[in-house]
Structures are given as C-alpha cells and as structure tokens.
Amino acid sequence: MGSVRVVANRVTEVLVAKTELSYGYTQPAVEGTFNNLYHGFLEARPIDAKSSKVIYTLVLDMSDQADQAAKDAFIAGRRKSIEGALANLKKVVED
C-alpha cells in the first residue's frame, strides 16, 4: 500500500487497495479540473493451473458529460484503451 505511479507519463495513480489477486488505484484530484472520483480495480482470478480470468472494474463520476451520447463516447474510448492494455498484457504473459 502507498505506492504512486505515473501512467503514460501523464496520469498519476495512487494505490488504494491490494489483495493477493487484485489491486486498486485512484487518480487524485487535479486543481482546476473536474474530479471524476476515478477508481480502477484489476483482479487476476485463477481458472485452472494454466489460466486466469482478468477482471477490470472502473468506477467514476461522469456527471460532467453533456448528455448520454457524450457518456457513451467516453465509455467507448475508455473501453478501447483498457481492452488494448489488457491485450498487451495477455501477449506479454503468453510469450
């Protein structure tokens, strides 16, 4: 507990939870910007001796988005980014 990381040289994240199989980060508020209360949790749940299921849960406030279309676009962009990162992770562990 207590680690701080910087992702992609631009996003600061603080470790807020950790178990044997999971961890969770939050992004601290940045003065002058909307605080969306971001919390991301990653779990690698074993399925059998050779494989695991990766579960990513993202909790955030999207009340700053103008309408449902903006919320949908935000979610689509976030999903694309996270799925890309998970695909890279999968490639690394399978090689």
Secondary structure, 3 states (H helix, E strand, C coil): CCCEEEECCCEEEEEEEECCCEEEEECCCCCCCCCCCCEEEEEEEEEECCEEEEEEEEECCCCCCCCHHHHHHHHHHHHHHHHHHHHHHHHHHHC
